[in-house]
Amino acid sequence: MKVIIGSEKSKIPREFNKFMSNGDNKTHLIELISSVLRSNYLQILNKLQCSTVCFSREDITYCLQQSVVSVSNELASNQEEIDTKVIPHCSNSLNANEASKCILRSPSGDTDIFVLA
């Protein structure tokens, strides 16, 4: 089932699991989320009460900060699971921003990230 979500105002498909089982749908959704985050970075940082938020796709990393959205490829990875991507992101953030802490949240209660950290 291939569905194109055109904007952040699009409705979520009723059969979301089927929607997410299509690789093209996932890729397009990630691109849309990335675009919305970059366009609204100040609101995102304020809402999350963070000074920096970084996220990556396979080929590129975006770091949202109060003054700029930077782009690099230093955290590029083809890992599909977030568990293995979150640790390099935290390490990079701590080193690059001289931050004293990196907060990891797992609303699902996933213990894999906790064990890796």
Secondary structure, 3 states (H helix, E strand, C coil): CCCCCCCCCCCCCCCHHHHHCCHHHHHHHHHHHHHHHHHCHHHHHHHHCCCEEEEECCCCEEEEECCCEEEECCCCCCCCCHHHHHHHHHHHHHHHHCCCCCCCCCCCCCHHHHHHC
